[in-house]
């Protein structure tokens, strides 16, 4: 059992060493730009719903 474990460990280490030359990390030359498109529709609808509820409660005889 220990021989098989050692062989698996050796294969894993050799694979890691082989891949070490292929992987490179470099910082980009230009700054990273993150564009945020925020949708505030839900908040506006919530506010309008609250205002409408208050209006209906205040004028119950009309509705």
Secondary structure, 3 states (H helix, E strand, C coil): CHHHHHHHHHHHHHHHHHHHCCCCCCCCCCCCCCCCCCCCHHHHHHHHHHHHHHHHHHCCCCC
